[in-house]
């Protein structure tokens, strides 16, 4: 019986010691978890800052490159438009020269026709005047 009491006392003391150890370990684990959370949180914050900076740099570089490409495209389009405008102007000038020379040819023909008609009319008038003069002289 005495042994049982001693064994019970030892077991009870061991259980109390185990509970204290377990609660102590739990407290240490809690502190470790909090410390890890703090370190990981700070690390994540630093990573986010670094990633933001890297992304900003990449975006800036992409914007610059896109601007350069767009500027190049705009310049090429402007040159192409200039070439097209120059070609249209040259064609219009050629067409205008052709129209002017065509109009000049028509005017020349009209002048010749008028000269011919006027000449024939003048010839007829001269003939009629000659006849009238001859009749007057004869009378």
C-alpha positions as CSV (number, residue, x, y, z in Angstrom):
1,X,0.0,0.0,0.0
2,X,2.7,2.4,0.8
3,X,4.3,1.6,-2.5
4,X,1.0,2.4,-4.3
5,X,0.9,5.7,-2.5
6,X,4.5,6.5,-3.6
7,X,3.8,5.4,-7.1
8,X,0.6,7.5,-7.2
9,X,2.5,10.5,-5.9
10,X,5.3,10.0,-8.4
11,X,2.7,9.6,-11.3
12,X,0.8,12.7,-10.1
13,X,4.0,14.7,-9.9
14,X,5.1,13.4,-13.4
15,X,1.7,14.4,-14.8
16,X,2.0,17.9,-13.3
17,X,5.5,18.2,-14.7
18,X,4.4,16.9,-18.1
19,X,1.5,19.4,-18.1
20,X,3.9,22.2,-17.2
21,X,6.4,21.1,-19.9
22,X,3.6,20.9,-22.4
23,X,2.2,24.3,-21.6
24,X,5.8,25.7,-21.6
25,X,6.4,24.1,-25.0
26,X,3.1,25.5,-26.2
27,X,4.1,29.0,-25.1
28,X,7.4,28.7,-26.8
29,X,5.7,27.4,-30.0
30,X,3.3,30.3,-29.8
31,X,6.2,32.8,-29.5
32,X,8.1,31.1,-32.4
33,X,4.9,31.2,-34.5
34,X,4.5,35.0,-33.7
35,X,8.2,35.6,-34.5
36,X,8.0,33.6,-37.8
37,X,4.8,35.5,-38.7
38,X,6.6,38.8,-38.0
39,X,9.7,37.9,-40.0
40,X,7.6,36.4,-42.9
41,X,5.3,39.5,-42.9
42,X,8.3,41.8,-43.1
43,X,9.9,39.6,-45.8
44,X,6.6,39.6,-47.8
45,X,6.4,43.4,-47.4
46,X,10.0,43.8,-48.7
47,X,9.2,41.3,-51.5
48,X,6.1,43.3,-52.5
49,X,8.1,46.6,-52.5
50,X,10.8,45.0,-54.7
51,X,8.3,43.4,-57.0
52,X,6.5,46.8,-57.3
53,X,9.7,48.5,-58.2
54,X,10.6,45.9,-60.8
55,X,7.1,46.0,-62.3
56,X,7.3,49.8,-62.4
57,X,10.7,49.7,-64.2
58,X,9.4,47.1,-66.7
59,X,6.2,49.1,-67.3
60,X,8.3,52.3,-67.9
61,X,10.6,50.4,-70.3
62,X,7.6,49.0,-72.2
63,X,6.0,52.4,-72.4
64,X,9.2,53.9,-73.8
65,X,9.5,51.1,-76.3
66,X,5.9,51.3,-77.3
67,X,6.3,55.1,-77.7
68,X,9.3,54.6,-79.9
69,X,7.4,52.0,-82.1
70,X,4.4,54.2,-82.3
71,X,6.5,57.2,-83.3
72,X,8.2,55.1,-86.0
73,X,4.8,54.0,-87.3
74,X,3.5,57.5,-87.3
75,X,6.7,58.7,-89.1
76,X,6.4,55.9,-91.7
77,X,2.7,56.7,-92.3
78,X,3.5,60.4,-92.6
79,X,6.1,59.6,-95.2
80,X,3.8,57.3,-97.1
81,X,1.0,60.0,-97.0
82,X,3.5,62.6,-98.3
83,X,4.5,60.2,-101.2
84,X,0.8,59.6,-102.0
85,X,0.0,63.4,-101.9
86,X,3.1,64.1,-104.1
87,X,1.9,61.5,-106.6
88,X,-1.6,62.9,-106.6
89,X,-0.4,66.4,-107.0
90,X,1.9,65.3,-109.9
91,X,-0.9,63.5,-111.6
92,X,-3.2,66.5,-111.1
93,X,-0.6,68.8,-112.6
94,X,-0.2,66.4,-115.6
95,X,-4.0,66.2,-116.0
96,X,-4.2,70.0,-115.7
97,X,-1.5,70.4,-118.4
98,X,-3.4,68.0,-120.6
99,X,-6.7,69.8,-120.1
100,X,-5.0,73.2,-120.7
101,X,-3.4,71.9,-123.9
102,X,-6.7,70.4,-125.0
103,X,-8.5,73.6,-124.3
104,X,-5.8,75.5,-126.2
105,X,-6.3,73.2,-129.2
106,X,-10.1,73.7,-129.1
107,X,-9.6,77.4,-128.8
108,X,-7.2,77.3,-131.8
109,X,-9.8,75.4,-133.8
110,X,-12.6,77.8,-132.8
111,X,-10.4,80.7,-133.8
112,X,-9.6,79.1,-137.1
113,X,-13.3,78.3,-137.7
114,X,-14.3,81.9,-136.7
115,X,-11.6,83.3,-139.0
116,X,-12.8,81.1,-141.8
117,X,-16.5,82.0,-141.3
118,X,-15.6,85.7,-140.8
119,X,-13.3,85.5,-143.8
120,X,-16.1,83.9,-145.9
121,X,-18.5,86.5,-144.6
122,X,-16.1,89.3,-145.4
123,X,-15.6,87.8,-148.9
124,X,-19.3,87.7,-149.4
125,X,-19.8,91.2,-148.1
126,X,-17.0,92.4,-150.4
127,X,-18.7,90.7,-153.4
128,X,-22.0,92.2,-152.5
129,X,-20.5,95.6,-151.9
130,X,-18.6,95.3,-155.3
131,X,-21.9,94.4,-157.0
132,X,-23.7,97.3,-155.4
133,X,-20.9,99.7,-156.2
134,X,-20.8,98.4,-159.8
135,X,-24.6,98.9,-160.1
136,X,-24.3,102.4,-158.7
137,X,-21.5,103.2,-161.1
138,X,-23.4,101.8,-164.0
139,X,-26.4,103.9,-163.2
